[in-house]
């Protein structure tokens, strides 16, 4: 996955009013761009898998619901690592000691993809 630099972002940001867009993307009311979870790929919602792409199998509604539950369970912290080609912030997201990417992987709601993450 393409990593572009993100100027002027602190190393850790509290995500205000977090909202799951799908199983690997969220929106924070205080950030100008959406946040893409680093190191995973979740199933695509209907109509979102581009032609010619092999998309991650599974239940996209379950993945989105798990991410939604995760980010509202406490204070969600976004740790930016760069940006992808769509302008989204690539980041590790944590609530307490728990990492969103690792939580979705453990639940079988996403697969490792794009970059190696340690859980």
DAPE-V484373 format. One record per backbone hydrogen bond with DSSP energy under -0.5 kcal/mol. NH is the residue of the N-H (numbers start at 1). CO is the residue of the C=O. Records with the same first field share a line. If there is no record, write none. Layout:
NH = CO + CO
This chain:
4 = 2 + 83
7 = 5
9 = 6
13 = 78
15 = 13 + 76
16 = 14
19 = 27
21 = 25
22 = 25
23 = 43
26 = 35
27 = 19
29 = 16
31 = 28
35 = 26
36 = 34 + 89
37 = 24 + 35
38 = 91
40 = 37
41 = 111
43 = 109
44 = 56
48 = 45
50 = 48
53 = 50
55 = 53
60 = 58
63 = 59
64 = 60
65 = 61
66 = 62
67 = 63
68 = 64
69 = 65
70 = 66
71 = 67
72 = 68
73 = 70
76 = 74
77 = 75 + 94
78 = 13 + 76
79 = 92
80 = 78
81 = 90
82 = 90
83 = 4
84 = 88
87 = 84
89 = 34
90 = 82 + 88
91 = 36 + 89
92 = 79
94 = 77
95 = 98
96 = 75
98 = 95
100 = 93
103 = 99
104 = 100
105 = 101
106 = 102
107 = 103
108 = 105
109 = 104
110 = 104
111 = 41
113 = 39
115 = 113
119 = 117
